[in-house]
Amino acid sequence: MNPLIGIIIPVYGCKTHLTELYLRLKNVLTSISDNFEIILINDNCPQNSWDFITELCRKDSRVKGINLSRNFGQHYAITAGLDNSKSEWVVVMDCDLQDQPEEIIKFYKKAQEGYDVILGRRYERKDFWLKKLLSKGFYRLLSYLTDTKQDSTVGNFGMYHKKVIHSISAMGDSLRYFPTMIKWVGFNQTTVDIVHAERKDGKSAYSFRKLLNLSLDVMIAFSDKPLKLMVKLGLGISFVSFIVAIYNLIKYWVGDIKVLGWSSLIISIWFLSGIIIFMLGIVGLYIGKMFEKVKNRPFYIVKEYINLDE
């Protein structure tokens, strides 16, 4: 019999939280059903969390362990968990206890109303103000580029029906970004307000550089609007250049221009060269992603399973 609820948790830098996380999840899930599974994916955590995961799996067969061969990234670890879950309902959450297990009760109650996707809305995020500001800017830009409604208060934490998870797993995108993939597949979605907890210790694994790289990857992977904007920009520059050329030609005919300007020529060359290099860079990024796709490499490599069929 397949589990009713499965919990997918990528593990990186949460060694001290795993025991508390397991106990709180167990208390919450047993209040719904004893038929559940907790899948912990070790994304090559530098704190050697795999030993703790192994111990939890030995104590409780409902805890499953997936040990990746190296660090593939949070959303690839989530993909590994989704691919190995057989549950009717799947919850995706972080391991740092900012996503509180007790909120799963709200998700399950909402799911009984007929929704396929129940997203947790962190109406009061307990993150550093700069991270919240950058996140809000990123999601606004992502909403514009992908023509979808993105919410900076909504992350991975939520409950998803198995048909949604199967659709996500069937997506062949070489770049995995779970929140945007959930938006893309559709189904009957809703949000539930949840309490976002303070980070107990440590700091986010996402540095500014990693967030910037992730932003570029997601925007290119899920939108072709930058290419369309480049076409519009090129047409706009061509139109302005045509008007300026007509204006200067008229001034030349009437004798207002005696000596051609060196400064305006240099400025024009630098400006247009910058635009050309920028456009080539955008095109190059798209070609690079196509190159990654045609190599058809696996999204992740599993080194070891515990309590799961390989």
C-alpha positions in Angstrom: 0.0 0.0 0.0 1.4 3.4 -1.0 1.9 6.0 1.7 -0.8 8.7 2.1 1.7 11.5 2.7 5.4 11.7 1.7 7.8 14.4 3.0 10.6 15.4 0.6 13.5 17.2 2.4 16.8 18.1 0.8 19.5 18.1 3.4 22.4 20.5 3.4 23.9 22.2 6.5 21.1 21.0 8.9 22.9 18.4 10.9 21.8 19.7 14.3 18.1 20.0 13.3 17.5 16.5 11.9 16.5 14.8 15.1 14.1 17.5 16.1 12.7 17.7 12.5 12.0 14.0 12.5 10.3 14.0 15.9 8.1 17.0 15.0 7.2 15.5 11.7 6.4 12.1 13.3 4.0 13.8 15.8 2.2 15.8 13.0 2.0 13.0 10.5 0.7 10.3 12.9 -2.1 12.7 13.8 -3.2 12.3 10.2 -2.2 8.8 9.3 0.5 6.2 10.3 0.9 5.5 6.6 3.6 8.1 5.7 7.2 8.3 4.5 9.9 10.9 5.1 12.5 11.1 2.3 15.8 12.8 3.3 18.1 13.6 0.4 21.7 14.2 1.4 23.1 16.8 -1.1 26.7 16.1 -0.1 26.3 18.1 3.1 29.7 19.2 4.5 28.5 18.4 8.0 28.3 14.7 7.2 24.6 14.6 7.8 24.4 11.2 6.0 25.4 9.5 9.3 22.4 11.0 11.1 20.1 10.1 8.2 21.3 6.5 8.3 20.6 6.3 12.0 17.0 7.7 11.6 16.4 5.2 8.8 17.5 2.3 11.0 15.2 3.4 13.8 12.1 4.0 11.6 11.6 2.2 8.3 9.2 5.0 7.2 12.3 7.3 7.0 14.0 6.9 3.6 17.5 8.0 2.7 19.0 9.1 -0.6 22.7 9.9 -0.7 23.8 11.9 -3.8 27.3 11.4 -5.2 28.1 15.1 -5.0 26.4 18.4 -4.4 23.9 18.9 -7.2 21.9 21.8 -5.7 18.7 22.1 -3.7 16.2 21.7 -6.6 18.0 18.7 -8.1 17.9 17.1 -4.6 14.2 17.8 -4.6 13.9 16.1 -8.0 15.6 13.0 -6.6 13.1 12.9 -3.8 10.1 13.4 -6.1 11.3 10.7 -8.4 11.4 8.2 -5.5 8.2 9.1 -3.8 5.1 6.8 -4.1 2.8 8.9 -1.9 -0.7 10.1 -2.7 0.3 13.6 -1.3 3.8 15.0 -1.3 5.1 17.8 1.0 8.3 19.6 0.0 10.1 21.5 2.7 13.5 22.7 3.9 15.5 21.1 6.7 16.3 24.2 8.7 13.0 24.3 10.6 12.0 27.6 9.2 9.3 25.6 7.4 7.5 24.3 10.5 6.1 20.7 10.3 3.0 21.7 12.3 1.8 23.7 9.2 1.3 20.5 7.3 -2.0 20.1 9.1 -3.3 23.2 7.4 -2.2 21.9 4.0 -3.9 18.6 4.4 -7.2 20.2 5.6 -7.1 22.5 2.5 -6.4 19.5 0.3 -9.6 17.9 1.3 -11.5 20.8 -0.4 -10.4 19.5 -3.8 -7.2 21.4 -4.4 -4.2 19.7 -6.2 -1.5 22.2 -5.1 -1.5 23.9 -1.7 1.3 26.5 -1.3 2.5 27.9 2.0 2.4 31.7 1.9 4.9 33.2 4.4 3.0 36.4 5.2 5.7 37.5 7.6 9.1 36.1 6.4 11.7 35.8 9.1 14.6 36.5 6.8 17.2 39.3 6.7 15.8 42.4 5.1 18.2 42.4 2.2 17.3 38.8 1.3 13.6 39.7 1.3 14.3 42.7 -0.9 16.3 40.8 -3.4 13.7 38.0 -3.4 10.9 40.4 -4.1 12.8 42.0 -6.9 13.7 38.6 -8.4 10.1 37.4 -8.4 8.8 40.6 -9.9 11.2 40.3 -12.7 10.5 36.6 -13.1 6.8 37.3 -13.3 7.3 39.8 -16.1 9.7 37.6 -18.1 7.6 34.4 -17.8 4.2 36.1 -18.0 3.1 34.2 -14.8 2.2 35.4 -11.4 5.1 34.8 -9.0 4.9 35.5 -5.3 8.1 36.2 -3.2 6.3 34.9 -0.1 5.8 31.5 -1.6 8.7 29.0 -1.7 9.0 25.2 -1.9 7.0 24.5 1.2 3.6 23.1 0.2 1.5 20.0 -0.4 1.1 18.5 -3.9 -1.0 15.7 -5.3 0.8 12.8 -7.0 -0.5 13.7 -10.4 1.2 17.1 -10.0 4.4 15.4 -9.0 4.2 13.0 -11.9 3.9 16.0 -14.3 6.9 17.7 -12.6 9.0 14.5 -13.0 8.0 14.2 -16.6 9.4 17.6 -17.4 12.8 17.2 -19.2 14.1 20.7 -18.4 17.9 20.4 -17.6 17.5 23.3 -15.2 15.2 22.4 -12.2 13.5 25.2 -10.3 10.6 23.8 -8.3 8.4 26.9 -7.7 8.4 27.9 -11.3 7.8 24.3 -12.5 4.8 24.1 -10.1 3.4 27.3 -11.7 3.9 25.9 -15.2 2.1 22.6 -14.8 -1.0 24.3 -13.5 -3.7 22.2 -11.8 -6.0 23.5 -9.1 -3.8 25.7 -6.9 -4.3 27.7 -3.8 -2.3 29.2 -0.9 -2.5 28.9 2.8 -1.0 31.5 5.3 1.7 29.8 7.4 4.0 31.0 10.2 7.6 31.3 9.1 10.1 30.5 11.9 13.3 32.3 12.7 16.5 30.5 11.6 17.9 28.9 14.7 21.6 28.8 13.6 23.8 29.0 10.6 23.0 30.9 7.5 21.5 30.3 4.1 23.5 28.3 1.6 22.5 30.8 -1.1 25.1 33.6 -1.3 24.5 36.7 -3.4 26.5 35.1 -6.2 24.5 31.9 -6.1 21.3 33.8 -6.1 22.4 35.9 -9.1 23.4 32.8 -11.1 20.1 31.1 -10.2 18.2 34.1 -11.3 19.9 34.2 -14.7 19.4 30.4 -15.2 15.7 30.5 -14.2 14.9 33.4 -16.4 16.6 31.9 -19.4 15.2 28.4 -18.8 11.6 29.5 -18.4 11.3 32.4 -20.8 12.3 33.6 -24.3 11.2 37.2 -23.5 14.8 38.4 -23.2 15.3 37.5 -26.9 12.1 39.4 -27.8 13.2 42.4 -25.8 16.5 42.4 -27.7 14.6 42.6 -31.0 12.5 45.5 -29.6 15.6 47.2 -28.3 17.3 46.8 -31.7 14.3 48.2 -33.5 14.1 51.1 -31.1 17.8 52.0 -31.5 17.4 51.8 -35.3 14.5 54.1 -35.2 16.2 56.7 -33.0 19.4 56.4 -35.2 17.3 57.1 -38.3 15.7 60.2 -36.8 19.1 61.5 -35.7 20.5 60.8 -39.1 17.7 62.8 -40.8 18.1 65.6 -38.3 21.9 65.9 -38.9 21.5 65.6 -42.7 19.1 68.5 -42.7 21.5 70.6 -40.5 24.3 69.7 -43.0 22.2 70.9 -46.0 21.4 74.2 -44.4 25.0 74.8 -43.4 24.7 74.5 -39.6 27.4 71.8 -39.4 30.8 73.0 -40.2 33.0 70.4 -38.5 31.8 66.8 -37.9 31.9 65.9 -34.1 34.5 63.5 -32.9 32.8 63.1 -29.5 29.4 62.1 -30.9 31.1 59.5 -33.1 33.0 57.9 -30.2 30.0 57.9 -28.0 27.9 56.3 -30.7 30.5 53.6 -31.2 30.8 52.7 -27.5 27.1 52.7 -27.0 26.3 50.5 -30.0 29.2 48.2 -29.2 27.9 47.7 -25.7 24.4 46.9 -27.0 25.8 44.4 -29.5 28.0 42.7 -26.9 25.0 42.5 -24.5 22.8 41.0 -27.2 25.5 38.4 -28.1 25.8 37.6 -24.4 22.0 36.9 -24.1 22.1 34.7 -27.2 25.2 32.9 -25.9 23.4 32.1 -22.7 20.5 30.5 -24.6 22.9 28.5 -26.8 24.8 27.3 -23.6 21.5 26.1 -22.1 20.7 24.2 -25.4 24.2 22.6 -25.2 23.5 21.5 -21.6 20.2 20.0 -22.8 21.5 18.0 -25.8 24.1 16.4 -23.6 21.2 14.6 -21.9 23.1 14.0 -18.6 21.1 12.8 -15.6 19.7 15.4 -13.2 21.5 13.7 -10.3 23.5 10.6 -9.4 22.6 8.5 -6.4 25.4 7.0 -4.4 23.3 5.1 -1.9 19.7 4.3 -1.0 18.3 3.3 2.4 14.8 1.8 2.8 14.1 2.5 -0.9 14.3 0.2 -4.0 17.3 1.2 -6.2 
